């Protein structure tokens, strides 16, 4: 139905249903929300993976085994959620719309996660 409404002209949609003229403004809001949330889930997976890797590298597995187990389980759950949310977005919207938005949100979310959580902002200069 979304592809059908996108293919129709705004005059025809207004003629068929005058109340549907506002639909044009909000038809892609769910796409943006789904791809944005998938991008945030990718950043969460990155952060949990980094936490697990730091625990393994620092040889603190025996002291932090529960945290390591929770971060591995959380990363697995978020990977599953990424596939689920993105598949819903690609089912109802064109892939040519969903994939570039998803890639953009991945980039922004991973940059923000690196700056905030991993404190990588100290490596950037002020100039």
Secondary structure by P-SEA (a helix, b strand, c coil): caaaaaaccaaaaaaacccccccccccaaaaaaaaaaaaaaaaaaaaaaaaaaaaaaaccccccaaaaaaaaaaaaaaaaaaaaaaaaaaacccccccaaaaaaaaaaaaaaaaacccccccccccc
